Amino acid sequence: MKTIQEVIEIIKAGKYKDAKIELENIISLKNDDFQAYHVLGVVFAKLNDFDQAIHNLNLSVSINPENKGAYFELGNIFRIQNNTNDSKNSFLKALNIDPNFIEAHISLAKINENENNILETDKIYQKALSINNEHLQLNKAYANFLIRTGEISKGLSFQYKYSGVIRFNKNNLEIL
């Protein structure tokens, strides 16, 4: 029987059906393995079987209610399904477990932007930036948000400053 880590390597190789079989084997021997249910949920999502993905991710959080990653995956699936309320709630649950979960902040901000809730979107990005202003994905998302909302100069400046094109530090300017 394979370990969860070995199954993750199978998933990275794109062999989702093989991973599904291995995870079902793990679960058949230990049906309280929240990580196995979590990863199986991800596999079902990769196979576009969202009902089974949601079912397995919910099993994962029923075993371990502190599994922020499972809530995050649920949020992503609900977002794909255009189920905004459940998506938001899932991202918020992940953030209640770990307020520093930058990817959940980004996803929540994008939902708010899609709802044209610009002030709330900016507030979410600002909070995330206060946690980690060097997070590349966050900086790119925020810069693009600024550009989309008409703050082009600020967005471009932000992008150049924080997204790897130009870096500033106390001693010099570095162009990458």
N, C-alpha and C positions, 0 to 999 in steps of 0.2 A: 504494500500500500504506500502511496506517495504522501509526502507532507504537503501542507498548504503552500509552503514556499516553492516546492517542486511543481505544484499545480499552477502557481502564478507564472512560472517559466513556460509552461505549456500554453497558457493563455497568451503570453507575450509572443509566442510563435504562431498565434492565430488558430490554434487547434481547440476550438471551443467545445466541440462535441466530446473530444477526448477528456478535456478538463471536467466537463459535466459528469462523465462516468466516474472519474477519480473522486470528485467531490461527493457524489452519491455513495460511493464506497466508504469514504471517511464518515459520512453522516450515518450510514447503516451500522457502523461500529460504535459511534459516539454521537448520539442524537442531540446532545446539548452543546455542540461546538459552534458557538456564535460566529466564529471566523469562517467556518466552512459554509454556513448559510449565507453569510455576507458575500463571499467570493462566488458562490453559486448564483446569487442574485445578480451579480455583475455579469456572469457568463450568460444567464438568460437574457439580460439586457443586450449583450453583444449579439445574441441570436434573434433579437427583436421579439422575444416572447416576454412582453412587459408585464403581463398578469403574473407569470411565474417569477419574474424578477421581483416584483413588488411583494409577492407572497414570501419569498425566501428572505428578502431584506427585513420584512416585518418579523419573521421568525428570529432573525438575528437580534433585532432590538428587543424582542420579547425575552430573550435569554440574557442579553446584556443591554439594558437601557442606556448605558453610557457610550454606546458605539456610535460616535459622531460620524464616522465614515459611512455607515449604513444609512443614517439620516441624510447625509450629503448625496449619496447615490439615489435614494428615494426622491430627493428634491430634483435631481437631474432628470429622472424618468418622468416625474409629474410635469416637469417643464417641457419635455419632448411631447407629452400628451396634451399640452396646452391647459393643464390643470393648475392654474396659477395659485389658487388658495392652498392646495396641498403642497405645492412646490415651496411656497413661501414658508409654510408651517414647518416643513422638513428642514429647510435651511436654518430657520430660527431655532429648532430643536438642536441642531448641530452646534449653533453658536451659544446656546445655553450651556451646553456641555463644555465647549471650548471657545470662549470669546475671542481668542486669537487665531481662529481658523480662517485665514485670509481667503481661501478659495470659496468658502461659504459666504463671506462678505461680498466678494465679487459677483457671485451668482445672484445673491439677493439684490444687489444694486442693479444688475442687468434686468431683473424682473421689474423693479420699480421704474427703471428708465422706459421699458416697453409699455408700462402703464402711464407714461408721460408724467410721472411723479418726480420731477426734476430736483426739487429741494430735498426730498427724502433720499434720492439717489446720491446726491452730492454729500449729504450727511453720512451715509453709509461708507462712501469712499473715504471721506475725511477721517472717520473712525478707524478704518482699516489702515490708512496711511500713518495714523498716530501709533499704531501697533508695530508696523514694519514699513518704513518708507523706502526700503531698498528691494522690495519684492518686485521682480521684473514684470510678472504677469499683471499684478495690481497696477503698477505704474503705466503700463501700456493701456490697460482697460480705462484707467482714469483719464489719461491723455486723450484717448479716442472719444470718451464721453464728453470731455470739454470741447473737442472739435465738433462733434455732432450737435452740441447745444449752442453752437455759434461763437464760442470763446476760442476762436482759432489761434490767435496769438498766444494766449495762455496755454492752450493745449499743445501747440508745437514747442513752446518754450519748455513746458513740463516734460514732453517726450524727449527732447534733446538732452535735458538736464538729467533725467532719471532712467531713461530706457536703454542706456548703453551706447548711445551715439556720442554723447559728450558727458564726461564726468568731471565734477568740480570737487576739489577738496581744499583744505586749508592752505596748501603750499603751491598748488599749480592747477592747470587746466589740462585734461587729458582727452584727446580726440581719438576715438576708437575706430 
